Amino acid sequence: MLYSDQLGLPKPDPKRWRLVTNKLGQEFWEYEENPNIKVEQQPIVKHLLKSDSIMSHLPNDRFDYSSDINSTEESLQRGATFLTSILQDENSGTFPCQYKGPMFMTIGYIVSMYVAKIEIPEHTKQELIRYIVNTAHPVDGGWGLHSVDKSTCLGTSINYVCLRLLGMDKNHEVCVRSRKKLHQLGGAIGAPHWGKIYLALLNLYSWDGVNPAPPELWLLPSWVPVHPGNWWVHTRAIYLAVGHLSALEYQCDLDPLLEQIRDEIYVKPFDKINFSQNRNTVCGVDLYYPHSKLLNLANDILVFYGKHLRTKKILKWANDYSYSILKKELINTTNMSIAPVSFAFTCTVTMIEEGKDSEIFKNLIDNFKYYLFNGPQGMCVMGTDGVQVWDCAFFVQYFFMTGLAEQKEYIPFVKNAYEFLCRSQFDSECEPGSFRDKRKGGWPFSTKPQGYTVSDCTAEAMKAIIMVKNCPLYKDVHHLMEDSRLHDSVDILLSLQNIKSFEYGSFSTYEQIKAPLALEALNPAEVFGNIMVEYPYVECTDSSVLGLAYFRDHHDYKKDLINKRIDLALNYIKKVQKEDGSWYGCWGVCFTYAGMFALEALYTVGETYENSDVVKKGCDFLVSKQREDGGWSESMKSSELHSYVESEKSLVVQSAWALIGLILAKYPNKDIIKKGCNFITSRQNKDGSWDFEDIEGVFNHSCAIEYPSYRYLFSLKALGLYKKYYVS
């Protein structure tokens, strides 16, 4: 039973929710408040909310769902049937899911609404409260950076404030427990930088205690390394808005509720706190990336500048210019911004500049619906507006790699995902002067409206597209993607490879590396590592090799250049392999995830266990981590500690990752592979589904995030490859 149910917290009727989607993959939830109106729920909604049985939506002529799964083939087919019959949205072709984990996203929505004095609908409030309550630490009642983290000052302070702003009484046992934990952590004075900013906007903290983010940095020549245009795109977008807010020292009006919260979140009276002396005060449990001496010196200089040297004329010039860039970025992202943190700050900036009654601000507030997602635990703000392109690219690929795409019962589902990918390719460039690279031909991680090209998403989508176009069974949809558009994709992908001054041959995420990695010394976030500039990622490099190699094998366009670039990327992959044979992964957990991608990239160019020392070392590392039950068990703590850490039990997703790498590397010991596949099958439910077991994803080394489709996509790929190479 959920903690919220134990407490008897009110909740909307889960059968009155429905999920609305469009052809571009955007998704949002609607609630029918009139009990007299019957709501027809889609199978996926019933599954996502656990509101009703989904068995009637599964084809009953293929399997006896009361019987056990007795073979790899049956496991594969039941899993594929569940994925296509239940989890794929018929309208969009995507796989909607609650992309959750970070515990610092929802505060942005609540702050944006509260500052603008916009009432959140009651059914949404109840679901938001439920999610926060159900993700509280079971022992001390606090919250962490992410949903499976220890309690931290950031997580506990901002989620406590969320509950109070949503209407929970300070004397409710949830608030009492979490407030006690917050005080044990030293109170909200120890919140990291982003926490201090949220609290300052709510008039719960003084801007004197917030380290500066001067908009004047945008006035520097673009070739200066510290110019924000050279920063990592997420950091750039966040501080584009934060710089505006901090320069204005904007705070909402103080009301009785906020006055009460002021008295609740600190260990001493609010008016007795010297906030200016606490700019660098960060609770020890939060501090993942401590300040460098350089950052502290820079902050001191900037504080002095802001108090004594900055003129109103300079401030207006800087804010006007930075706001002009922000407006261009809103055009680039269809009034979405890149992700919810920057979006929340952008909403407040827009309200200040345009007014709360302006059409653009109303549009922004309405667009928050694309970030909100409901689930059995309640509603939260996701890490982005979803994982649509990423999941669909894998779905199409893996159904072809396993032979499922050529079975007539799955053809309509593959077509649907393919058509979504075709619609999702960028067909325009960004606004001039918005400090954005070329994007025409690329693909995003989530949806086209979000507006950001990602290297591995482009490569994986391109590979999926080519697979469909090469198959005669799908000739009726081949025309949806012209070869010229694939040429654009290749051009974009080649443009993303680091071939200048930094990390030669590698691929980053959104852009080439534009400034020295040493700029990380100015990282202000305190809770994350590697956020200041783009970094090279072995997974992005691996995926890019996969995409380019697959394109090269079927097209002649720029073949010589592609061959050269693949060689550079492979050299990078081999260079960053660790002595024990592993690769460190940054976007999934962790060494297992990166090992799978690296081995698949090497397999693509013909390197296997038998002919490559690099592959042999990689396989031997993975095999050394197999557990007695046949599975693998890596914890996200590996990402934090940069050393392999096991979970308490074997995990389906990590096992699938390891098996995929080993199978494609042609690992010679069949018993190892068979044992791992038997483990995956043993964890499968009779209806073909797999249960969530543990966090699969991670970002910036320290924050966990869930990828709900992974347990289906990678399990099916592992089982299908095993059947293809070892059983058939």
N, C-alpha and C positions, 0 to 999 in steps of 0.2 A: 504494500500500500504506500502511495506517495505521502510524503510528510504533510503536504497541504491538505490531503484528505484526512489524515489523522487529526489535524488541527480543526477540521470542519470549516476551512476557508470556503467562501462562496466561489462558484465557478459557473460559467455559462454551460448550457446544454451542448455537449460535444457534437450531437447529431444535427445541430443547427448551423454548423460551419460548412462553408464550401470554398474550394480553391478556384480562383479565376486565373486563367492564363491567356496569353496572346501568342501570335505566331513568332514573335521575336524572343519567346522564352520568359518574358516577364511574368511574375506570379504574385498574387496577393490574396488575402483572406477576406471573405465577407461573412457577416453574421446576420441571420434572419431573426429579429427580435420578436416578431409576431408569431406566437405559438400556433396560430390557426393556419399558417401557411406552411405546407409541407416542403421540406428541403430534400431534394434528391442528391445524395452524396455519391461522388465518384468513388470507385474502389480504392484509389490511392489515398483519398481523404480518410476513408474508414481505416485503412492501414496506418496512416501517419498519426491519426488521433486515437487509434484503438477504440473507435466509437461503435464498431459493429463487426460482425464476422465477415471475412472476405472470401470464405470458401465457395460461396455460390458464384463468384466471379472467376473461379479457376475452371478450366476445361475438365469436365468430369469423365470424358471418354478416353483419356490418355493414361491416367494413373489411378490406382487404388490408393487414395490418400490415407487410408487407415493402415496400410501395410508399411513395413520398413523399407528403406532404400537398400537395394541389394547389389548394385554395381556402379561403376564409374559412369557408364552411359546413362543410367537412370538418374543418378545424382545431377549430371550435367543437364539433362532434359527437364527435370523438375525445377532446377534453379533457373534455367532459361525461360521456362513457362511462367514462373512467378514474376521474374523481372519484367517480362513483356506484358503479361496480363494484368498485373497489379501496379507496378511501379512506373511504367511509362505513361505520360500524359498524352492522350490521343490528339488533343488540339495542337500542341506545340511540338510533340516528338521528344520532349525532354523528360528528365527524371527528377521532378521536384522533391526537395528534401530540406530538412532543417540543418543548415550548415552552421553549427553552433560550437561553442566551447569558450571563447573569450568572455570574460565577465566585466568588460569595460565598454561594451558597445551600447547597451540599452540606455545607459545614463544619457547619452547624446540625444536620443529621441525625447526622453522625459525633460531634459533641460530645455531643448528647443521649444517644446510645447509650453512649458511653464513660463519661460521668459517672455514668450509671445502672448501669454494668458489665453491659450487655446485649450479647451477642455478635451481630455482624452475620453473616448467613449467608454462607458462602464464595462462592457464585455471585454474590451481590450485591457482596461485596468486590471480586471480580475485575472486575466491570463498572464499579464506581466508580473503581477504579484505572485502567482502560482509558480512561475518559472524561477523567480529569484528565491523564493522560499524553498523550493525543491532542490536547488543547487547549493544551499547553505552547507557548510561543513557539518557533518553529522555529530561531531563531538563538541566543538566550541561555538558553532553557530555563525562563524564568520564566512567570508568569501575570499577567494584567491584571484590571481591574475586570470586563471581559467577554471573551468568547472571541476577539474580533478586536482587542483592545486591546494597547497596549505593555505590557511587564512593569512591574508596580507592586509596592510593598511589601505592600499589602493582599493582592493576588492571590497573590503569590509566597509570602508567609509562611503564609497559612492553607491553601493547597493543598499546600505542603510538609508542613505538620503533618498534613493529611489522609492523605497517602501514608504517612507514618511510622505513624500510628495504624492504618491499614489493613494494615500489615505489611510495607511495603517497606523493605528494608535501607538504612541511611544511606550505604553504599558503592555502592549501585546507581547506574549512570551518570545516571539521571534525577534522583536526589537530589543527586548531586555537582554537576551542572550548575545545578540550581535553587538549591542552597545557595550556590554561588559568586555567582550573580546577586543573591540576597538580601543577601549580605554587601556586594556592590558598592553596593547601595541603602542601606547603613547598618545592616542587620539589622532584626529585628522591632520594635525600639524605635520605628521610624518608622511603624508601622502606624496607620492612622486609627482613630477612636473605636470603631467596631464591631469592628474587628480586635483592638483592645486588650481589649474585653469578652470575646470568644471565648477569647483567650489567658489572660485572668484566670480564667475558669471552669475552664480546664484546668490551673491552677496553673503556667502558663508565663509569667506576668506578674503584677505586684503591683497590687492595686486602688488602691494609693497613686498609681499612675501613670495612673489612669483618671478623666477628668473626671466629676463627679457627675451623677446623674439622680435627685434626691430624690423619693421617693414622697409627701412632704409636699405637693407641688404639687396633689395630688388633694384636699387638705383646704381649698384656697382656695375662696372663693365662685365659682360657675360663670360669673358675669358678668365676672370678671377675665380680660383677654385671654390671659394666660399659663397659664390653667387648661388642663390637657391635653385636656379635653373640647372645646376650641375648635381643637385641632390637626388637621392632616390625618390621616385615619383610619389610614394605615399607620404614621406616626410615633407616633400615640397608642397603637396596639397594641404596638409594639415597646417603647416606654419604659414602658408599664404593667408589663410583665414585667421589663425591665432595671432599673427603679427599685427593685423588690423585691430583685433579685439584688445590685445595687450597695450598697444599704443594709445588707444582710447580709454583704457582701463574701464571698460564697460561692465556695469553690474545692473541686474534687474532691481526693481523696487523692493525694498525690505517690507515684508508683510508679517503678520503674527505667526504664521506657521514657520517661516524662515527664522524668525527670532527664537522660536522654541528649538529648532534644530541647531542653531548656534550654541545653545546651552547644552546640547546633548552630545555633540561629536568631539568635544575637547575635554581635556582633563583639568583645565582651569577656565575661569570666566573669559568670554570672548574679548571683552574690553581690557583685559589684563595681558593679552598676548602681544608680544612685539613681533609682528609678522616679518618685518624686514630682516630680523636676525635669523629667520627660519627658511630663507630661500633655499638653502642647501640641506635642510633637515629632511632626511629620508629614513623611514623605518628600516632597520637592518634586514628584515625578512623580505623586503621588496627590492633591495638593491642588487640587481643582477649585473649592472654595468655602472660602476662608480664614476664620478666625475674625474676627469683628468685635471692636472694643475692648470693646463692651458685653458680649459673650459671655465674654470673658476675665475681665472684672471680676466678672460674675455667678458664674463658676466659682470664682474666688478666694474670694468671699464664702461660697459654698455649701460649699467645702472647709473653711473655718474653722468654719462652723456645724456640719458633720458631726463634726469633731474635738473641738470645745470646747463647743458649746451644745446639741447634740441629746441628749435624755435617752432612756433605754430605754423609758419610757412613751410618749413622742411617736413613737418609731420603731415600736413595736408598734401604736399607733393608726393610723399612716399605712399600715403594711404590711397590717394587717388590713383596712382600708377598701379599699385598692387591690386586694387579693386578692379581696375580695367582688365588685368590678367585673370582675376577670378571670374569675371563675367565671360571672358572668352572660354575659360575652362568649363563653365556651365554649358556653353554651346557645344563644346567637344563631347560632353558626357550627357547630353540631353537632360540637363538639370538634375543630374544624379551625383556628380563628383565620383571619384574613383572608389570610395569605400565609406562606410558609415561614420567613422570618426571625423574625417575631413568634411563630410556632408553636414554633420550636425553643426560644426563651427561655421561652415559656409551659410547655413540657414540663418544663424544669428546675425552674421555680418550683413546679409541681404536684407534682413528685417530692419537693421539700423539704417542702412543706406537708402532703401526703397520704401520702407514703411510696411507694417503688417497687413495693410489692406491692398498692397500692390499685387498684380497678377503673378509676377514672377515669384514672390514669396509664397503666395497661396499654392502655386504649382510645386514649389519645393516641398512644402509641408505635405502635400498630397503624395508626392513621390516617396515619402518615407515608407509607404505601404509596401514597396518592393523590397525593403530590407527586413520588414517584420515577418516572422514565420512562426506558425503555431505547431505544437507537438503535444504528446501526452503529458509532459511536465509543465506545459504552459507556453507562452509566447515570449520570444526574445528578438533582439536585433541581431541579424546574422553577420558573419565576417565580411561578406559582400552581398550582392543581390542574388547570389546562388552560385552553382557550379555547372551550369547548363552545358556550355560548349565542351568543357573538359570531360564531363561524364559521357556526352554523346559521342565524342571522338573515340573514346575507349570502347564504348558499346559497339559501334560499327566495326572497329578494328578486330575486336576479340571474337565477334560473331563470325567474321571471315576467317580468322586464324584457326578457329576450332571447327569450321565447317558448318556451323549453325546457320549462317547467312544464306546458305544454299538450300536449306530446308523450307518448303513452301509455307509452313505455318509461321515462320519468322520473317519472311520477306516483307510484309506490310510494315512491320515494326522497324526494320532496318531502313526501309525507304523513308519512313517518317523522320527518323533521326538524321538521315542524310539530307533531306530537304531542309531541316532546321539548320544544319551546318552551312548549307548553301546560302540561306537567308542571312546568316550571322557574320559572313565575311565583310570586313570594312570595304566600302566602295567610295570613300571620300577622305580627304585629308583634314587635319585639324586647323583651327583658326590661326592665321599668321600672327606671330608675336606672342603665342601662348607657351613658348618653350617646350613644345612637343615635337617629337620626331615624326617622320613619315609613317603612315599606318595603312594606306590603301593596299589591300591584298592580305592583310593580317587577320588574325582571329583573337577575340578576347578570351578570358577565363570563364566569364559568365554569360553576358548578353551584349549584343551589339550596342544598345543605348548606353551601356556603361562606358564604352569608348576607348578602352586601353588595349593595345596589342600586347600579347605575351608570347615570348619565343617558343616555349614548349607547347603551348596551346595551338599556336600556328602550325608547328611541325606535326603534331598529332592529328589535328583536323585535316591538314593537307593529305596526310597518309590515308586517313579514313576515306576521304573523297576519292582518291585515286583507286582504292580497292573497289569501291562501288562502280566507278567508271570502267574498270577493267573486267567487270563481270557481265556477261550477256543477259543474265536473268534480270538485270536492272536497266536494260537499255532504254526503257520508257522514261527514265529520269536522268539519263546521262546529259541531256541538253541543259540541265539546270546549272551546270558548272562548265563554262568554256575553258579551253586550255589557256587562253590569255589570262584568265583570272588566276590560274595556278602559277603562271609565270610571275604575276604580281606577288604571289605568296612567297615564291622562291627569292625574289628580289628583297622583300621585307626581311625574310629570314637571314639572308646573307648580310643585310645591313645591321643586324643585331649582333653579329659575331664580333668579339673584341679582337681587333687586328691592328690597333694603334699602340698606345703606350702601356696599357694595363692588361695583365692576365691574358697574354697572347693565345689566341685559338679558342678560348672559352666562350660560352654564351651566358649572359645574365638573364634577367627576367623581362623587363619592359624596354630597356634601352641599353646601348653600350655604356661601359663605365666612362664617366666624363670627368672624374676628378680623382686624385690619389686616395687610396684606401686609408691613408693616414688622417684623412678628414674625420674619421670615426672618433678621433680625440675630442671632437666637438659635439658628440652625441649627447643630447639633453634629456633623453627619455628616461634613463635610469633603470627601467625594467626590461629593456630589450638590448640585444647586441646587433651590430651590422645593419643600421638603419639610415646612415647618413648619405651613402652613395650606393650605386649599384655594385653588386658583388658577383663573382663568377660562381656558378652552381653546376655541380657535376650532373644533376638530373636534367637541367635545362640543356646542357651540352649533349647529354645522351639522347634526349628526345629530338634535338635538332639534327643529330647524325641520322637517327631513324627516318625522319622526314625527308632530309636531303637525299639519303641513299635510296629510299624507295622511289622518290621522284626521278632520280638519275637512272634507275633501272627501267623506267618506262617512258622517259622523255629525253630528247636531245638538247633541250634548252640549257645553255651555259654549262654543258657537261664538264668541260675541262676545269672551269672555275670551281664548280661544285666538288669535283674530285680533290682539288687542292684544299678547299675549305674543310672537307671531311677529314683529310689527313691532319690538318692543324688541330681540329677538335679531338681526334683520337689521341694525338700526342699529349694534349692537355689531360684527357681522361686517364691515360697511363701515368702521367707525371704525378697526379694527385692521389694515386692509389697508395694506401698506407702500407707500412712494412708487413703487417699481419694479413694483407690481402684485401682489406675492407676499403670502402669509400664512405666518407661522411655525407649524409643526406640532410638537406636543410628544410625540405617541404613535406617530408613524411618521416615516419619513425623507422629507423634513422639510417643505420648501417645496412639493415636488411633492404630497406627501400632503395637506397642508392645502389646497392649491390645488384639488385634486379635490373635497374635501368642500365648500369654500366655493362653488365654481361649481355644484355639484349643488343646494345649498341655494337659491341665487339662481335657478336654473332652475325649482325647484319653485314659486316665486312669479312666474314669467313673465319674469324678467330674463335677456336673452341678449346675445350679442356685438353685435347690431344696435341694441338699445335701451337698453343700460346701459354707462356709462363704467367702472363698477367691474368689470363682467364683461370688457369689452374689455381693460382693463389686466391683469386676471388671465390672460386668454388670451395676450396678447402676451408676458407674462413666460414662460409655459410654452413657447410656440413658440420664443422666443429661446434656450432651453436644449436644443432638439432637436439631436441629433448627425447626422453625415453618413449613418450607417447607418439612420436613422429612429427610433432609440431615444432614451431618456433615461437619465441616469446620475448620480444624486445619492448622495453618500456620507453616512453618519451623522455625519461630521465637521461637516456643516452644523448639526446639532443642538448640538454642542459650541461651535462658533464663532459661531452665529447669523448665518451668511453662507453663501450657496450654494457648495458644494464638489462637484465632479464625482468619480465613481469612475473607475477606469482604463478600464472598458468600459461599454457600454450594458447596461441591466438590464431584464429582462422586467417585474418588478413596478412599478418606477417608470415605465416606458413605459406600462403599462396605466393607472396613476393619471392621468398626463398626458392620455392619450387620452380617458378617461371624462369628465374635466373639459371638454375641448375639444368633444367630441361633444355633450354635454348643453347646452353654451353655444351650440351651433349655429355653431361656427367656420366661416367661409365657404370656406376653402381645403381642398378635398377631398383634394388631393395630400398635404398634411401628414398628414392622418388615415390615408390609405391606406398611406403609407410607414411610419408607426408600426405599423399592424396587420400589415403584411408582416414587419416585424422580429419581432414577437411570434410569428408563425407560424414564422418561420425558426429560432427557438430551441426549438421544440417537438419532442419525440421522436416517433418513429413510433407508439409505443403510446398517444400522447395526453398524456403527462406533460410537465412542465417540470422541469428540474433546479434545485436551489438554487444561487443565484449570489452573493448578498450579504445582509447583515442588512437586514430590512425595518422593524423596530420599534425604539423607543427609549423610555426613561423618565427623568425628572428630568434631562434634557439631556445626560447623560454616559454612560448605560449602554445598550448595544445588546441587543436580544432578537429572536429569530426567530419569525416567524409562518408556519409551513410551508404552511398552506392558502392563503395570499395569492396565490401564483403561479398557482393554479388559479382561485380565485374572481374575482379582478380581471381576469385575462386573459380569462376567459369573458365577463365583463361587457363589457369593451372590444370584443371581437370580435363579441359579440351585438348591441351597440348600433350598431356600424359596419354590420353586415349589415342591421339594421332600418332605419336612417336613410339609408344611402348606397348599399347594394346592392339591397335589395328595392324 
